[in-house]
């Protein structure tokens, strides 16, 4: 079951809310997603997807995904599609770094492995733990009262965990957190995600300004050391995301007591193979996780669901359903939100079937 062809597609994913805004005035209106099709000589086909959060969030960008695949794909032809660890080593030899460019290929090979074995990816990753996965809703940056209104609206759709996009003016961010806290109900969870947007002195003022509110502080500053300093001077539960980009950093942050929760983004780790390693390590260390990705459509959401649903339920802080944010559906069979929750498909592989009319013609093919 060797890789015979790798095809690449580009799809625009417009947002229902028209604009997604986070720290530093960064925003995206239409996400540029790359879909990967891996075909084997036996006829089995696997699908993956990678969608960076624009070019200014992490060291990744949409055109870089496709450029990276052009470097990687020729070296993978002829290898067994089901040998995911071998394939990751081949990709690392062929292209140093750039894990986000490798993620779609890796996910597509997990899809093939599931189809070849007649098992869901969730089963291959350890098996579904619990009935479903609790989701959070990201609240795009805006005026305090508008963000509070959005939280109330999304609660009506079943969400109980809310990730506020902060990371701008200290006084406005304090007002945002307080306005949302006032509309929360019992059982709701509030996360203030600065996405590296505060300088240390600003972060210090914010955590002091909301000292009486039960809110998680997520990735307040750009560098790890800055975040660690803020962590040590506040008593809020603390989340790290952008700084944790691999196993070595995960181990360092855990040893330093730098976080209570860590975000495991599939493409940031290079696909399901490496994200699974990070997930299992966190579970062994008793570290809660948000299982997600940078962005994406139905295929990314399916991959998130399989990794999240196979994560020990007690270790799952939350997860997300990116396919509910956009106006374009890439595939049938992807998880759909039900009362703020989703579950992984039990069908073989990812359990999705891409819409070829939406994908259009491949922008690149390698065989």
C-alpha positions as CSV (number, residue, x, y, z in Angstrom):
1,X,0.0,0.0,0.0
2,X,2.5,2.6,-1.2
3,X,2.0,6.2,-1.9
4,X,1.5,6.7,-5.6
5,X,0.3,10.3,-5.9
6,X,-0.1,13.4,-3.7
7,X,-2.5,16.1,-4.9
8,X,-2.9,19.6,-3.4
9,X,-6.0,21.8,-3.4
10,X,-6.6,25.4,-2.3
11,X,-9.9,26.5,-0.8
12,X,-11.0,29.8,0.6
13,X,-13.0,29.7,3.8
14,X,-15.0,32.9,4.4
15,X,-16.3,33.6,7.9
16,X,-19.9,33.8,8.9
17,X,-19.1,36.7,11.1
18,X,-17.1,38.3,8.2
19,X,-14.0,39.2,10.4
20,X,-12.0,37.4,13.1
21,X,-9.9,39.8,15.1
22,X,-7.3,39.2,17.8
23,X,-4.4,41.0,19.5
24,X,-2.4,43.8,17.9
25,X,-5.1,44.6,15.4
26,X,-4.6,41.3,13.5
27,X,-7.5,40.0,11.6
28,X,-8.6,37.6,8.9
29,X,-11.7,37.7,6.7
30,X,-11.2,34.7,4.5
31,X,-9.0,31.8,5.5
32,X,-6.8,30.2,2.9
33,X,-6.9,26.4,3.5
34,X,-4.8,23.7,1.8
35,X,-6.3,20.2,1.3
36,X,-4.1,17.2,0.6
37,X,-5.1,14.0,-1.2
38,X,-2.8,11.0,-0.8
39,X,-3.5,8.1,-3.1
40,X,-2.0,4.7,-2.8
41,X,-1.2,2.1,-5.4
42,X,-4.0,-0.1,-4.0
43,X,-6.6,2.6,-4.7
44,X,-7.1,3.8,-1.1
45,X,-7.2,7.6,-0.7
46,X,-6.6,9.7,2.4
47,X,-7.4,13.3,3.0
48,X,-5.7,16.0,5.2
49,X,-6.1,19.8,5.6
50,X,-3.9,22.6,7.0
51,X,-5.1,26.1,7.5
52,X,-2.8,28.7,9.2
53,X,-4.4,31.6,11.1
54,X,-3.1,34.1,8.6
55,X,0.6,34.9,8.1
56,X,1.1,36.8,11.4
57,X,0.0,34.3,14.1
58,X,2.7,31.6,14.1
59,X,5.7,31.1,11.8
60,X,3.4,29.7,9.1
61,X,1.4,30.9,6.2
62,X,-0.9,29.5,3.6
63,X,1.3,29.6,0.6
64,X,4.1,28.1,2.7
65,X,2.0,25.0,3.2
66,X,1.8,24.4,-0.5
67,X,5.5,25.3,-1.0
68,X,6.5,22.9,1.7
69,X,4.4,20.1,0.3
70,X,6.2,20.6,-3.1
71,X,9.5,19.9,-1.3
72,X,8.1,16.9,0.7
73,X,5.9,15.1,-1.8
74,X,8.6,13.7,-4.2
75,X,10.5,12.1,-1.3
76,X,7.4,10.3,-0.1
77,X,6.3,8.5,-3.3
78,X,6.9,4.8,-3.0
79,X,6.7,4.7,0.9
80,X,4.0,2.7,2.7
81,X,1.2,5.1,3.4
82,X,0.4,3.4,6.7
83,X,3.9,3.7,8.2
84,X,3.2,7.0,9.8
85,X,6.3,7.2,12.0
86,X,8.6,6.3,9.0
87,X,6.9,8.9,6.9
88,X,7.5,11.6,9.6
89,X,11.2,10.7,9.6
90,X,11.3,10.9,5.9
91,X,9.6,14.3,5.9
92,X,12.0,15.6,8.6
93,X,15.0,14.5,6.4
94,X,13.5,16.1,3.4
95,X,12.6,19.5,5.0
96,X,14.0,20.8,8.3
97,X,11.3,22.4,10.4
98,X,8.1,23.7,8.9
99,X,5.9,21.2,10.8
100,X,2.7,22.9,9.5
101,X,3.6,22.0,6.0
102,X,3.9,18.3,7.0
103,X,0.6,18.1,8.9
104,X,-1.8,17.6,6.1
105,X,0.2,14.7,4.6
106,X,0.4,13.1,8.0
107,X,-3.3,13.4,8.7
108,X,-4.1,12.0,5.2
109,X,-2.0,8.9,6.0
110,X,-3.8,8.4,9.3
111,X,-7.0,8.5,7.2
112,X,-5.6,5.8,5.0
113,X,-4.4,3.7,8.0
114,X,-8.0,3.8,9.4
115,X,-9.5,2.8,6.1
116,X,-7.0,0.0,5.5
117,X,-7.7,-1.4,9.0
118,X,-11.4,-0.8,9.0
119,X,-11.1,1.4,12.1
120,X,-11.7,5.0,12.9
121,X,-8.7,7.3,13.6
122,X,-10.2,7.8,17.1
123,X,-9.9,4.0,17.7
124,X,-6.3,4.0,16.3
125,X,-5.4,6.9,18.6
126,X,-6.6,5.0,21.7
127,X,-10.3,4.8,21.5
128,X,-13.2,7.2,22.4
129,X,-13.2,8.2,26.0
130,X,-16.6,9.5,27.0
131,X,-19.7,10.2,24.9
132,X,-18.5,13.5,23.3
133,X,-16.1,16.4,23.5
134,X,-16.9,19.8,25.1
135,X,-16.2,22.8,22.8
136,X,-15.2,26.4,23.4
137,X,-16.2,29.4,21.3
138,X,-13.7,32.0,20.3
139,X,-15.1,35.5,20.8
140,X,-13.5,37.9,18.2
141,X,-12.1,41.1,19.7
142,X,-14.6,44.0,19.9
143,X,-16.2,46.4,22.3
144,X,-16.8,45.0,25.8
145,X,-20.6,45.1,25.5
146,X,-20.5,43.5,22.0
147,X,-18.3,40.6,23.3
148,X,-20.6,40.1,26.2
149,X,-23.6,40.0,23.8
150,X,-21.8,37.4,21.6
151,X,-21.1,35.2,24.7
152,X,-24.8,35.3,25.6
153,X,-25.7,34.4,22.0
154,X,-23.3,31.5,21.7
155,X,-24.5,30.1,25.1
156,X,-27.9,29.8,23.4
157,X,-26.2,27.5,20.9
158,X,-24.9,25.3,23.7
159,X,-21.4,26.6,24.3
160,X,-20.3,27.0,28.0
161,X,-16.7,27.8,27.5
162,X,-15.6,31.1,26.0
163,X,-12.2,32.2,24.8
164,X,-12.1,36.0,24.7
165,X,-9.7,37.6,22.2
166,X,-7.9,40.3,24.3
167,X,-4.4,41.7,24.1
168,X,-4.9,45.4,23.3
169,X,-5.4,48.3,25.6
170,X,-5.1,47.4,29.3
171,X,-8.2,49.3,30.4
172,X,-10.3,48.0,27.5
173,X,-9.2,44.4,28.1
174,X,-10.1,44.7,31.8
175,X,-13.5,46.0,30.7
176,X,-13.9,43.2,28.3
177,X,-13.2,40.5,30.9
178,X,-15.5,42.2,33.4
179,X,-18.3,42.7,31.0
180,X,-18.3,39.0,29.9
181,X,-17.9,37.8,33.5
182,X,-21.2,39.6,34.4
183,X,-23.2,37.6,31.8
184,X,-21.7,34.2,32.7
185,X,-23.8,31.5,34.4
186,X,-22.9,28.8,36.7
187,X,-20.7,26.2,35.0
188,X,-19.4,28.6,32.3
189,X,-15.7,28.9,31.8
190,X,-14.0,32.1,30.8
191,X,-10.5,32.3,29.1
192,X,-8.8,35.6,28.3
193,X,-6.5,34.9,25.4
194,X,-4.0,37.7,24.7
195,X,-2.3,35.7,21.9
196,X,1.1,37.2,22.9
197,X,-0.4,40.7,22.7
198,X,0.6,42.3,26.1
199,X,4.0,43.5,27.2
200,X,4.8,42.2,30.7
201,X,3.9,45.5,32.5
202,X,0.5,45.4,30.7
203,X,-0.1,41.8,31.5
204,X,0.7,42.6,35.1
205,X,-1.9,45.4,35.2
206,X,-4.6,43.2,33.6
207,X,-4.2,40.3,36.0
208,X,-4.2,42.7,38.9
209,X,-7.3,44.4,37.5
210,X,-9.3,41.2,37.3
211,X,-7.9,39.5,40.4
212,X,-11.4,38.9,41.7
213,X,-12.7,37.2,38.6
214,X,-12.5,33.5,37.9
215,X,-10.8,33.6,34.5
216,X,-8.0,31.6,32.8
217,X,-5.2,33.8,31.5
218,X,-3.8,32.5,28.1
219,X,-0.5,33.3,26.5
220,X,-0.3,36.9,27.8
221,X,3.2,37.8,26.3
222,X,5.3,36.9,23.3
223,X,8.2,35.1,25.0
224,X,8.1,32.1,27.2
225,X,10.1,33.9,29.9
226,X,7.8,36.8,29.9
227,X,4.8,34.5,30.3
228,X,6.5,32.6,33.1
229,X,7.1,35.9,35.0
230,X,3.4,36.7,34.8
231,X,2.5,33.2,35.8
232,X,4.5,33.6,38.9
233,X,3.0,36.9,40.0
234,X,-0.7,36.0,39.6
235,X,-3.0,33.4,41.0
236,X,-5.2,32.8,37.9
237,X,-5.2,29.5,36.2
238,X,-2.8,29.8,33.3
239,X,-2.8,28.5,29.7
240,X,0.2,28.4,27.3
241,X,-0.2,28.0,23.5
242,X,2.1,29.8,21.1
243,X,5.3,29.1,23.0
244,X,4.8,25.3,23.2
245,X,5.8,24.2,19.7
246,X,7.2,20.8,20.4
247,X,8.0,18.1,23.0
248,X,11.2,19.8,24.3
249,X,9.3,23.0,25.1
250,X,6.4,21.1,26.5
251,X,8.8,19.3,28.9
252,X,10.5,22.5,29.9
253,X,7.2,24.4,30.6
254,X,5.9,21.5,32.7
255,X,9.1,21.3,34.7
256,X,8.9,25.1,35.3
257,X,5.2,24.8,36.4
258,X,4.5,27.4,33.7
259,X,0.9,26.4,33.0
260,X,-2.1,24.6,34.2
261,X,-3.4,23.9,30.6
262,X,-1.6,23.6,27.3
263,X,-3.0,24.0,23.8
264,X,-2.1,21.1,21.4
265,X,-2.6,22.4,17.9
266,X,-2.3,19.6,15.3
267,X,-0.5,21.5,12.6
268,X,1.9,23.2,15.1
269,X,3.2,19.8,16.0
270,X,3.3,18.6,12.4
271,X,0.2,16.3,12.3
272,X,-1.5,13.7,14.3
273,X,1.6,11.5,14.8
274,X,3.5,14.2,16.8
275,X,0.4,15.7,18.4
276,X,-0.5,12.3,19.7
277,X,2.9,12.0,21.3
278,X,2.4,15.4,23.0
279,X,-1.1,14.4,24.0
280,X,0.0,11.2,25.6
281,X,2.9,12.9,27.4
282,X,0.5,15.5,28.8
283,X,-1.9,12.8,30.0
284,X,0.9,11.0,31.7
285,X,2.0,14.2,33.5
286,X,-1.6,15.1,34.5
287,X,-1.6,18.2,32.4
288,X,-5.0,19.3,31.0
289,X,-5.2,20.1,27.3
290,X,-7.1,22.0,24.7
291,X,-7.1,19.9,21.6
292,X,-7.4,22.0,18.4
293,X,-5.6,23.5,15.4
294,X,-4.7,26.9,14.0
295,X,-7.9,27.0,11.8
296,X,-9.6,24.9,9.1
297,X,-12.7,23.4,7.7
298,X,-14.4,20.0,7.9
299,X,-11.2,17.9,7.5
300,X,-9.3,19.8,10.2
301,X,-12.4,19.6,12.5
302,X,-12.6,15.8,11.9
303,X,-8.9,15.4,12.8
304,X,-9.4,17.5,16.0
305,X,-12.4,15.4,16.9
306,X,-10.6,12.1,16.6
307,X,-7.6,13.3,18.7
308,X,-9.8,15.0,21.3
309,X,-12.3,12.2,21.7
310,X,-9.4,9.7,22.2
311,X,-7.8,11.9,24.8
312,X,-8.6,10.9,28.4
313,X,-11.8,12.8,29.3
314,X,-10.4,14.2,32.5
315,X,-7.4,15.6,30.7
316,X,-9.6,17.4,28.0
317,X,-10.0,21.0,29.0
318,X,-11.8,21.8,25.8
319,X,-11.7,21.6,22.0
320,X,-13.2,23.4,19.0
321,X,-15.3,23.0,15.9
322,X,-13.8,25.3,13.2
323,X,-16.2,24.1,10.6
324,X,-19.0,26.0,12.4
325,X,-17.3,29.4,11.9
326,X,-17.2,29.3,8.1
327,X,-19.7,29.5,5.2
328,X,-18.1,26.7,3.1
329,X,-18.4,23.0,3.7
330,X,-15.5,20.9,2.4
331,X,-16.7,17.5,3.2
332,X,-19.6,15.4,4.3
333,X,-19.3,13.2,7.4
334,X,-17.5,15.8,9.5
335,X,-18.5,16.4,13.1
336,X,-21.3,18.8,13.7
337,X,-21.8,20.7,16.9
338,X,-24.7,19.5,19.1
339,X,-25.4,21.7,22.1
340,X,-21.8,22.9,22.4
341,X,-20.3,19.4,21.9
342,X,-19.1,17.2,19.1
343,X,-18.0,13.5,18.7
344,X,-15.6,11.7,16.5
345,X,-17.0,9.6,13.6
346,X,-17.0,5.8,14.1
347,X,-16.5,5.2,10.3
348,X,-13.1,4.0,9.1
349,X,-10.4,6.7,8.8
350,X,-11.5,10.2,9.4
351,X,-15.0,9.4,8.3
352,X,-15.2,12.3,5.8
353,X,-15.9,12.5,2.1
354,X,-14.6,15.7,0.5
355,X,-16.9,17.6,-1.9
356,X,-14.9,17.6,-5.1
357,X,-16.9,20.4,-6.6
358,X,-15.9,22.6,-3.7
359,X,-12.2,21.6,-4.0
360,X,-12.1,22.2,-7.7
361,X,-9.0,21.3,-9.7
362,X,-5.8,20.4,-7.9
363,X,-3.2,23.2,-7.8
364,X,-0.3,20.7,-7.8
365,X,0.2,16.9,-8.2
366,X,3.2,14.7,-7.5
367,X,3.6,11.1,-8.6
